[in-house]
């Protein structure tokens, strides 16, 4: 079997609109040195999927910067490799050629490029999930069960608010899907939540896209999967490793801060010989000064710390001056925290400078976000 | 067909570095870790790239496995190129001979064909085991403007160290008048840094005649440079004032790592105008636990710190368990320091484990624990010892 990968970089951007104002969901920083796309991309590479297409929509400069030639994922290849597909708009663009909003529309807009895939199967993933998953196992099951589509899910307990932002699947004992709940408004409790990953054969995918174009279907779940449950063999695969999802800013915040409580996330980042790869600027190691105090934190290389840091995540090149205190915060690349600053529940974007003596605080339900390049 | 080059670099990276004791048992000196995430050769390779020299031969001989793997195709330094790039040059079997590189000059002589392929105007000879940041392009333009046959990078050293180096005597315009390799009574404190730029044709001529001299030890400092001076060629000294260390001994390696600590370190690695590049490993960020205490130290990605680290330099993926105490030490990659152990004034080489409650070293002298050694829980390794473990 051979498989290609398709990654949707912009879907769900609006869930964390502050962070995606200047970038795609795919290039949102996570966990001290990663970008969200590193998870699907590395999972694919570690599963021997080496022909990967990333579908973008807008704001994709940061994504292109991050991916570069794909070298850091071993995807700078003569055969296959990674390819970014910006929106394909022909001359004389009309409404039909305008930018997509759903997954199916996105696929329709790049169908010519998908048609070129020579692999038998296609793994599709979004960028709002944090996991270390091996697709080989799932593809094998997809083949052995003769599934038309295999939907990858995680069994989770959801509250009403989370359920409203999730797609849930109900299956019989053989794991064949018998019902779909898209964004249910009055659901809570345990359920199989879609991880926004699915496996399909390339032939099936092309016929779906042609069908969707002919009938003007827009939603893969509602217009296709939900309507064909009886005729087609749609199956579940339940993943049981480390899993996080980004559906809102508080959730993004808590997924990051969760990494500081213990180092259990090492399993997420290193897997079983399946590390998550990323591209980071070249820096030296981190320097901890004479007066620093650092506890329960995750810190990238290239930082310089003289002050106090607790329960926080520091990306590369962050500077924390003497007598500054950083608590429960996420500081992106090159944030400068000057002396006598106090931060609590803050997310600072790249190149933020916080001048001496400022006190800034948010709450875990509403973290205080400082936009890129801002000086406070 | 290669494009025109004014200079290519040849890095001598074959030395054993036996004075580094157990640290160079399994790796060549240029591949020894330094400053957390670097290996010593990163400095020379990065200097080349930052100076615009993209054709680099690395001459290897002693324990080359790790060094070869580390350099790979050179992509970490942007040296994976269509035209030139980095090429590893090991000793080889030729039609009428098959022997090791005998001296520095012999090593370059055996690779004259590599240099000829590119037909460069000048050849820069470098050592792969020095720590410094230097712009070779400035030295090259100095060499060109002076119309020199050979230019030697020099640095002022303390009188007491002078007899460890090649010592030069120069006139006011930096013309070299005398050169003595490791003199007993040094005539000056101007020392050769082992950095030479030669006009290619002159280099070839002297390498070939040196090779014919059976009494020669085939060394740049001992033979080539004196022979050139004898023939009245134009040799100039190029004085360098920055940080430069030859980390040939356990003590000098330890001191150079310690130079990175403090508020204003004597060697600044986080210099964005002169980046030192290193090989990439996909480790997660450092995790600092709830009881950790870190003072004046350098720590690298993949490390997990639950104990105390003071005045130390830690490479990738080191674990310091709760209650462990590391001070004034260099800990190389993948080392585990278990509960309640104490490591002081030591260099712990990669992959070793310091068992719970063990005590390593004292302040009197540097202690070395070799790579992949298991120190049993509760052991006491006295200060100044070189511990290679029970394994062969």
Boltz contact constraints between the chains, C-beta under 6 A:
constraints:
  - contact:
      token1: [A, 32]
      token2: [B, 285]
      max_distance: 6.0
  - contact:
      token1: [A, 33]
      token2: [B, 285]
      max_distance: 6.0
  - contact:
      token1: [A, 263]
      token2: [B, 287]
      max_distance: 6.0
  - contact:
      token1: [A, 263]
      token2: [B, 304]
      max_distance: 6.0
  - contact:
      token1: [A, 269]
      token2: [B, 284]
      max_distance: 6.0
  - contact:
      token1: [A, 275]
      token2: [B, 282]
      max_distance: 6.0
  - contact:
      token1: [A, 277]
      token2: [B, 282]
      max_distance: 6.0
  - contact:
      token1: [A, 282]
      token2: [B, 275]
      max_distance: 6.0
  - contact:
      token1: [A, 282]
      token2: [B, 277]
      max_distance: 6.0
  - contact:
      token1: [A, 284]
      token2: [B, 269]
      max_distance: 6.0
  - contact:
      token1: [A, 284]
      token2: [B, 270]
      max_distance: 6.0
  - contact:
      token1: [A, 285]
      token2: [B, 36]
      max_distance: 6.0
  - contact:
      token1: [A, 285]
      token2: [B, 37]
      max_distance: 6.0
  - contact:
      token1: [A, 285]
      token2: [B, 298]
      max_distance: 6.0
  - contact:
      token1: [A, 285]
      token2: [B, 300]
      max_distance: 6.0
  - contact:
      token1: [A, 286]
      token2: [B, 299]
      max_distance: 6.0
  - contact:
      token1: [A, 287]
      token2: [B, 298]
      max_distance: 6.0
  - contact:
      token1: [A, 288]
      token2: [B, 294]
      max_distance: 6.0
  - contact:
      token1: [A, 288]
      token2: [B, 297]
      max_distance: 6.0
  - contact:
      token1: [A, 290]
      token2: [B, 295]
      max_distance: 6.0
  - contact:
      token1: [A, 290]
      token2: [B, 296]
      max_distance: 6.0
  - contact:
      token1: [A, 294]
      token2: [B, 288]
      max_distance: 6.0
  - contact:
      token1: [A, 294]
      token2: [B, 294]
      max_distance: 6.0
  - contact:
      token1: [A, 295]
      token2: [B, 290]
      max_distance: 6.0
  - contact:
      token1: [A, 296]
      token2: [B, 290]
      max_distance: 6.0
  - contact:
      token1: [A, 297]
      token2: [B, 288]
      max_distance: 6.0
  - contact:
      token1: [A, 298]
      token2: [B, 285]
      max_distance: 6.0
  - contact:
      token1: [A, 298]
      token2: [B, 287]
      max_distance: 6.0
  - contact:
      token1: [A, 299]
      token2: [B, 285]
      max_distance: 6.0
  - contact:
      token1: [A, 299]
      token2: [B, 286]
      max_distance: 6.0
  - contact:
      token1: [A, 300]
      token2: [B, 285]
      max_distance: 6.0
  - contact:
      token1: [A, 301]
      token2: [B, 301]
      max_distance: 6.0
